[in-house]
Amino acid sequence: MHFMSLGYLNLCILLLYVLCSTTLLKHKPHIFKSIQAQKINIKIKYHLFIFIRKKRIQMNPNGYSYSFQTPEIGNYSSPTASFSSNGSSMSQQDMHHDDLEYRLRELEKVMMETDHGYMESFDVCSSRGVVSRTASRAAAGRTIADIVSRRDFKELLIACAKSVAENDTITANWLMSELRPMVSVSGEPAHRLGAYMLEGLVARLSSSGSSIYNALKCKQPSGNELFLYMCLLYEACPYFKFGYLSANGAIAEATKNESRIHIIDFQIAQGSQWVTLIQALASRPGGPPSLRITGVDDFTSAYARGGEVNIVGQRLTKLAQSCNIPFEFHGVSVSGSEIETKHLGCRPGESLAVNFAFMLHHMPDESVNPQNHRDRLLRLVKSLSPKVVTLVEQESNVNTAPFVHRFQETLNYYTAIFESIDVTLPRNDQQRINVEQHCLARDIVNIIACEGAERVERHEVLGKWRSRFTMAGFTPYPLSSLVNSTIKSLLENYSSKYRLQERDGALFLGWMNRDLVASCAWK
């Protein structure tokens, strides 16, 4: 027989064991009085039920072809069977296939009937919880099998995340095997994103989240290449430009009558945010003010620029000189969690503006560290009596959310991001693949695979930021209408699917019906 392989023999032995144990359980229950024995038998039944449903789906997913593979027990691959439109063609192997499929279906029926029999043959007081778990697990098995048969990618991905959250390695590995052929770094936006989210699930299931995340950091391209990819993302999507322009507008408005301005940028990056502000200050009526920028550095930006933060200072100094603006730059190579007042070099008589652009979500809060550096930093800034404080953050709730909710939120948020990239950069463009892999994938894996202090991507929605700023003693600073009109002009160069909304004193940039970035100001 075609199916009489080692894997099939093992399957027969397992089926025989389950059927024998079920018969003994029904007719000689005293043999199975031990609750532990009941649990073992139920566990075997459940996993076999999952196995049978999976095999039935693989053998006959749509009535035209099948593939019989048993990686858990052995391997057998049958050739694809082709049928005429009326199903008249039937080979000898097809008959074996139908016979096996029939027997699996009958076994599934017997097993489900046995679940009902347990309730009558077990002692109710000692086995009620076990029976309930058996029924729920069997129902879960049917649900998972239905999800697999529907081939809905998003549904499969979420089901896999739930299995990982429940530490159900058998179901998780099964779903991962179903998902792998569906993901592709050069496919549709959802499938490209799915490739990185699946990587995160694999890492989380194997408890190697931090190792995978660190490996991704080690596999970074050269600094020049990473800088190029960051510039491509900056130009392809308006998210960063939106954040920088809105923050600059608030700073310009708050300091329009000041002659000495000091800006503290808590993530200076490449310093590109300040190019437009310096140019705007140069054209101020009555002459430009003196400007001093304190730039706090971070590791990724330092690697991309290929050197210390003073490289940014040199670039901005040249620009300021060309605009005839008195300028100073002070670089601070200290982690945000370690920043103290002495690092910032504030001077009397200066009008202080503080910029938090895409930075605060990296600060550990009370759920990670008792010192709560996120709120500590806000209180420190408030003690400096700034004229204005700008906040720009991703509008996503993944900080303290339970894992499955965090996974779904990440899926929805980054689906919009990947769709927006798809409009600008072709799917078969290697540069687009590089942008997504090196600028986005690492963050996605970190959100999914890591926990505790190792999870550094901890976004919060504006409502939570508003509570934190209020508790630190800040009050909202209204944004100028000029900022709104400037950003609307910016968006004219991009897809019409981007949308700009102003509500509750803040600006929101979104893709279709999903908010992606929020910007606001405080004093």
C-alpha positions in Angstrom: 0.0 0.0 0.0 1.1 3.5 -0.7 0.4 4.7 2.8 2.2 1.8 4.6 5.2 3.8 5.5 6.9 4.2 8.8 4.9 7.4 9.5 1.7 5.6 8.8 2.6 2.7 11.1 3.3 5.1 13.9 0.0 6.8 13.2 -1.8 3.4 13.4 -0.1 2.6 16.7 -1.2 5.9 18.2 -4.7 5.5 16.9 -4.8 2.0 18.4 -3.7 3.3 21.8 -6.3 6.0 21.9 -9.1 3.6 20.9 -8.1 1.0 23.4 -7.8 3.5 26.2 -11.2 5.0 25.3 -12.8 1.5 25.4 -11.3 0.8 28.8 -12.4 4.1 30.0 -16.0 3.5 29.0 -16.3 -0.1 30.2 -13.8 -0.4 33.0 -13.6 3.1 34.5 -11.9 1.9 37.7 -8.7 1.6 35.7 -8.7 5.3 35.1 -9.7 6.6 38.5 -6.5 8.7 38.7 -7.1 12.2 37.6 -3.6 12.3 36.2 -4.4 9.4 34.0 -7.5 11.2 32.8 -5.4 14.3 31.9 -2.8 12.3 30.0 -5.5 10.5 28.0 -7.3 13.8 27.2 -4.1 15.5 26.2 -3.3 12.7 23.7 -6.9 12.9 22.3 -6.7 16.6 21.9 -3.4 16.6 20.0 -4.6 13.7 17.8 -7.8 15.6 17.1 -5.8 18.6 15.9 -3.6 16.3 13.8 -6.6 14.6 12.2 -8.3 17.9 11.3 -5.0 19.3 9.9 -4.5 16.1 7.7 -8.1 16.3 6.4 -7.7 19.9 5.3 -4.3 19.1 3.7 -5.7 16.0 1.9 -8.7 17.8 0.4 -8.7 21.6 0.7 -10.8 22.3 -2.4 -11.7 19.0 -4.0 -9.1 19.0 -6.7 -5.7 18.3 -5.2 -4.2 17.1 -1.9 -0.9 16.6 -0.2 -0.5 14.2 2.6 2.4 15.2 4.9 2.9 14.1 8.5 5.9 16.0 9.8 5.0 15.2 13.4 5.1 11.4 12.8 6.8 10.8 9.5 6.7 12.1 6.0 4.8 11.0 3.0 4.2 13.1 0.0 1.7 12.0 -2.6 1.6 13.3 -6.1 -1.0 15.9 -7.0 -4.2 14.2 -8.2 -6.0 15.9 -11.1 -9.7 15.6 -11.6 -12.0 16.3 -14.5 -14.8 18.9 -13.9 -17.3 16.1 -13.2 -14.9 14.2 -11.0 -15.0 11.1 -13.2 -11.3 10.3 -13.3 -10.2 8.2 -10.3 -6.9 6.5 -9.9 -6.0 3.6 -7.6 -4.1 6.0 -5.3 -7.2 8.3 -5.3 -9.2 5.3 -3.9 -6.6 4.9 -1.1 -6.9 8.6 -0.4 -10.7 8.5 -0.2 -10.5 5.4 2.1 -8.0 7.1 4.4 -9.9 10.3 4.4 -13.1 8.4 5.3 -11.4 6.6 8.2 -10.0 9.8 9.6 -13.4 11.4 9.4 -15.0 8.4 11.2 -12.2 8.5 13.9 -12.9 12.2 14.4 -16.6 11.5 14.9 -15.9 8.7 17.4 -13.5 11.0 19.4 -16.1 13.8 19.6 -18.7 11.3 20.7 -16.3 10.0 23.3 -16.0 13.5 24.8 -19.8 13.3 25.5 -19.4 9.8 27.0 -16.8 11.1 29.5 -19.5 13.2 31.2 -21.5 10.0 31.9 -18.7 7.6 32.9 -16.6 10.0 35.0 -17.3 10.9 38.6 -18.9 14.4 38.3 -17.2 15.9 41.3 -13.7 14.7 40.4 -13.7 15.2 36.6 -15.9 18.2 35.8 -13.0 20.5 35.2 -11.2 17.9 33.0 -14.3 17.3 30.9 -14.8 21.0 30.4 -11.3 21.5 29.3 -11.5 18.6 26.9 -14.7 20.0 25.3 -13.2 23.5 25.1 -9.9 22.2 23.6 -11.8 20.1 21.0 -13.9 23.2 20.1 -10.6 25.2 19.9 -9.3 22.5 17.5 -12.3 22.8 15.3 -12.0 26.6 15.3 -8.3 26.5 14.4 -9.0 24.0 11.6 -11.7 26.2 10.2 -9.3 29.2 10.3 -6.7 27.3 8.4 -9.3 26.1 5.8 -10.4 29.7 5.2 -6.8 30.8 4.4 -7.5 34.3 5.8 -4.0 35.7 6.3 -4.8 38.2 9.0 -7.0 35.7 10.9 -4.2 33.1 10.7 -1.6 35.6 12.0 -3.8 36.6 15.0 -4.6 33.0 15.8 -0.9 32.2 15.8 -0.3 35.1 18.2 -3.0 33.8 20.5 -1.4 30.3 20.5 2.0 31.8 21.3 0.4 33.9 24.1 -1.1 30.7 25.6 2.3 28.8 25.1 0.5 26.3 22.9 3.5 25.3 20.9 1.8 22.6 18.9 -0.9 24.8 17.5 1.6 27.8 17.1 4.1 25.7 15.1 1.3 24.4 12.9 0.0 27.9 12.2 3.5 29.1 11.6 4.0 26.3 9.0 0.8 27.5 7.3 1.9 31.2 7.4 5.5 30.8 6.1 4.5 30.1 2.4 2.2 33.2 2.5 4.6 35.8 3.7 7.1 37.6 1.4 9.3 40.7 1.7 8.4 41.6 -1.9 4.6 40.9 -1.8 1.6 42.8 -0.8 1.9 45.2 2.2 0.2 42.7 4.6 2.4 39.8 3.5 5.6 41.9 3.8 4.6 43.0 7.3 3.6 39.5 8.1 7.1 38.3 7.3 8.5 40.4 10.1 5.7 39.8 12.5 6.1 36.0 12.0 9.8 36.4 12.8 8.8 38.1 16.1 6.4 35.3 17.0 9.0 32.6 16.3 11.4 34.5 18.5 8.9 35.0 21.3 7.8 31.3 21.2 11.5 30.2 21.5 12.1 32.7 24.3 14.9 34.2 22.1 13.3 37.6 21.6 16.3 39.6 22.9 18.7 37.4 20.9 16.8 37.9 17.7 16.5 41.7 18.3 20.3 42.0 19.1 21.1 39.9 16.0 19.1 42.3 13.8 21.0 45.2 15.3 24.3 43.4 14.6 23.2 42.8 10.9 22.8 46.4 10.2 24.2 47.7 7.0 27.1 50.2 7.0 26.5 53.6 8.5 26.3 55.2 5.0 23.8 52.7 3.8 21.6 53.0 6.9 21.7 56.8 6.5 20.6 56.4 2.8 17.7 54.1 3.9 16.6 56.6 6.5 16.6 59.4 4.0 14.6 57.3 1.6 11.9 56.7 4.2 12.0 60.4 5.1 11.3 61.3 1.5 8.9 58.4 0.7 6.4 59.2 3.6 5.5 62.6 5.2 5.5 61.3 8.8 8.8 62.8 9.9 8.4 66.0 7.9 4.9 66.4 9.4 6.4 66.0 12.9 9.3 68.3 12.4 7.3 71.1 10.6 4.6 71.1 13.3 7.1 71.2 16.1 9.1 74.0 14.4 6.0 76.0 13.8 5.1 75.9 17.5 8.7 76.9 18.5 8.8 79.7 16.0 5.4 81.0 17.3 6.4 80.8 21.0 9.8 82.5 20.5 8.8 85.1 17.8 9.7 88.1 20.0 12.8 86.6 21.7 16.4 87.6 20.8 18.1 84.6 22.4 16.8 81.2 21.8 18.0 77.9 23.3 16.5 74.6 21.9 17.1 71.3 23.6 16.5 68.4 21.2 16.3 65.1 23.1 16.9 63.1 19.9 19.0 65.2 17.5 19.4 62.4 15.0 20.9 63.9 11.8 19.7 67.5 12.8 17.6 67.7 9.6 14.6 69.1 11.6 16.4 72.4 12.3 17.3 73.3 8.7 13.9 74.8 7.9 13.8 76.6 11.3 17.2 78.2 10.8 16.1 79.4 7.4 12.9 80.8 8.8 14.7 82.6 11.6 17.1 84.2 9.1 14.2 86.0 7.4 12.7 87.3 10.6 11.8 91.1 10.4 14.3 93.1 12.4 17.1 90.6 12.1 17.6 87.0 13.3 18.0 86.0 16.9 21.0 84.2 18.4 20.4 80.5 18.4 21.9 77.7 20.5 21.0 74.1 20.1 21.7 71.3 22.6 21.5 68.0 20.9 21.1 64.7 22.8 22.4 61.8 20.8 21.3 58.2 20.4 23.2 55.1 19.3 21.3 54.4 16.0 21.7 58.0 14.8 25.4 58.0 15.7 25.9 54.7 13.8 24.1 56.1 10.7 26.1 59.3 10.6 29.3 57.5 11.2 30.6 59.6 14.1 29.9 61.7 17.2 27.1 64.2 17.5 29.5 67.0 16.8 29.2 66.1 13.1 25.6 67.4 13.3 26.9 70.5 15.0 29.3 71.2 12.2 26.6 70.9 9.5 24.2 73.2 11.4 27.0 75.7 12.1 27.8 76.0 8.4 24.1 76.5 7.6 23.7 79.1 10.3 26.8 81.0 9.0 25.4 81.0 5.5 22.2 82.5 6.9 24.0 85.1 9.1 22.6 83.7 12.3 24.7 83.7 15.5 24.8 80.0 16.4 26.2 77.6 19.0 25.9 73.8 19.2 26.3 71.7 22.3 26.3 67.9 21.9 25.3 65.5 24.7 26.2 61.9 24.4 24.1 60.7 27.3 21.1 58.3 27.4 17.8 59.9 28.0 17.4 57.8 31.1 20.6 59.3 32.5 20.0 63.0 31.6 20.3 65.5 34.4 20.0 69.3 34.5 23.8 69.7 34.5 24.0 68.1 31.0 21.7 70.7 29.4 23.7 73.9 29.9 20.8 76.3 30.4 21.7 80.0 30.7 19.9 82.9 32.2 18.2 85.2 29.8 17.5 82.6 27.1 14.1 81.6 25.9 14.0 77.8 26.2 12.2 75.5 23.8 12.3 71.7 24.3 11.7 69.2 21.5 10.5 65.6 22.0 10.2 64.3 18.5 9.8 60.5 18.2 11.8 60.0 21.4 9.8 59.7 24.6 8.4 56.3 23.8 11.9 54.9 24.2 11.9 56.0 27.9 11.1 53.3 30.3 8.0 54.1 32.4 6.7 52.8 35.8 5.8 49.4 34.2 9.5 48.8 33.5 11.5 50.7 36.0 10.5 52.0 39.5 12.4 55.2 38.7 9.9 55.9 35.8 12.3 57.8 33.6 9.5 58.8 31.3 7.8 60.9 33.9 11.1 61.9 35.6 12.3 63.5 32.3 9.1 65.5 32.0 9.3 66.8 35.5 13.0 67.7 34.9 12.0 69.7 31.8 9.2 71.4 33.6 11.7 72.6 36.3 13.6 74.5 33.6 10.6 76.7 32.9 10.6 76.3 29.1 8.7 78.7 26.8 7.3 75.7 24.8 7.7 71.9 24.7 6.8 70.0 21.6 5.7 66.4 21.4 5.6 64.2 18.3 4.8 60.5 18.7 3.4 57.5 16.9 -0.3 57.1 17.6 -0.2 53.5 18.8 -1.0 51.8 22.1 1.6 49.1 22.7 3.2 50.1 26.0 1.4 48.2 28.7 -1.2 46.5 26.5 -1.5 42.6 27.0 0.4 40.7 24.3 -2.5 39.8 22.0 -3.8 43.3 22.0 -0.3 44.6 21.4 0.1 42.3 18.5 -3.2 43.3 16.9 -2.4 47.0 17.4 1.0 46.5 15.8 -0.6 44.7 12.9 -3.1 47.4 12.3 -0.7 50.3 12.7 2.1 49.0 10.5 -0.3 47.7 7.9 -1.1 51.4 7.3 2.6 52.3 7.2 3.4 49.5 4.7 0.5 50.5 2.5 1.6 54.1 2.4 5.1 53.0 1.4 3.6 50.8 -1.3 2.3 53.9 -3.0 5.7 55.5 -3.4 8.2 52.7 -3.7 7.6 49.8 -6.1 7.2 46.3 -4.6 10.1 44.8 -6.6 12.4 47.7 -5.7 15.4 46.4 -3.6 15.7 49.8 -2.0 12.1 49.5 -0.6 13.0 46.1 0.8 16.1 47.6 2.5 14.1 50.5 3.9 11.5 48.2 5.5 14.1 45.7 6.8 16.5 48.2 8.3 14.2 51.0 9.4 11.0 49.2 10.4 11.5 45.5 10.9 13.7 45.8 14.0 11.1 47.9 15.8 8.3 45.4 14.9 10.3 42.4 16.2 11.1 44.3 19.4 7.5 45.1 20.1 6.4 41.4 19.6 9.3 39.4 20.8 10.7 41.3 23.8 9.5 42.1 27.3 10.7 44.1 30.2 13.7 46.5 29.8 14.6 44.8 26.5 11.4 46.1 24.9 12.3 49.6 24.0 9.5 50.4 21.5 6.8 51.4 23.9 4.4 53.7 22.1 1.4 55.4 23.7 -1.6 57.2 22.3 -1.9 61.0 22.8 -4.5 60.6 25.6 -1.9 58.9 27.7 0.8 61.5 26.9 -1.6 64.2 27.7 -2.1 62.7 31.2 1.6 62.5 31.7 2.3 66.1 30.7 -0.6 67.3 32.9 0.7 65.4 35.9 4.1 67.0 35.3 2.6 70.4 35.6 2.3 71.4 31.9 -0.7 73.1 30.2 -1.5 72.8 26.5 0.0 75.4 24.1 -2.3 76.0 21.1 -0.8 75.4 17.7 -0.8 78.2 15.1 -3.2 78.0 12.2 -0.1 78.8 10.0 1.3 75.3 11.0 -1.9 73.6 9.8 -1.8 75.4 6.4 1.9 74.7 6.0 1.4 70.9 6.5 -1.6 70.9 4.2 0.7 72.3 1.5 3.3 69.6 2.3 0.7 66.8 1.9 -0.2 68.0 -1.6 3.0 66.3 -2.8 1.8 63.0 -1.5 -1.0 60.5 -1.9 -4.6 61.8 -1.4 -5.0 58.9 1.1 -3.1 60.9 3.7 -5.3 63.0 5.9 -4.7 65.8 8.4 -7.0 66.4 11.3 -6.9 69.0 14.1 -8.8 68.1 17.3 -8.4 68.6 21.0 -5.5 71.1 20.4 -3.4 68.5 18.5 -2.6 67.7 14.9 -3.0 64.1 13.6 -1.5 62.7 10.4 -3.2 59.5 9.2 -3.4 57.1 6.4 -7.1 56.7 5.3 -9.0 56.0 8.6 -6.0 55.3 10.8 -4.1 57.9 12.9 -0.4 57.4 12.6 1.4 60.4 14.1 0.2 63.0 16.6 1.8 66.4 17.3 1.1 68.9 20.1 2.8 71.6 22.2 2.9 72.4 25.9 4.1 75.1 28.2 
